[in-house]
Amino acid sequence: MAIVRVLFILMLLVSAGTMGLYLFTGNERYKRQALRLFKWTIIVLCLFFAVLVIERI
C-alpha cells in the first residue's frame, strides 16, 4: 500500500512538473506528456481505491 501511495504522489509531482514546463516553454509536447501522465495517475488512484474496497469485503 505504501508503494502505491508513493507512486501516486510521484506521478502527481511529475505531471505537475511537465505541465509547468509546458507553461514555461509553450511546447505542446510537454502538455501531451502531462495529460497522459495525469490520466495514468487517475487510473492508479482508481486501482488503489478498488483494492481498499475489496479489502473491506
C-alpha positions, 0 to 999 in steps of 0.5 A, a space after each residue: 500500500 505504501 508503494 502505491 501511495 508513493 507512486 501516486 504522489 510521484 506521478 502527481 509531482 511529475 505531471 505537475 512538473 511537465 505541465 509547468 514546463 509546458 507553461 514555461 516553454 509553450 511546447 505542446 509536447 510537454 502538455 501531451 506528456 502531462 495529460 497522459 501522465 495525469 490520466 495514468 495517475 487517475 487510473 492508479 488512484 482508481 486501482 488503489 481505491 478498488 483494492 481498499 474496497 475489496 479489502 473491506 469485503 
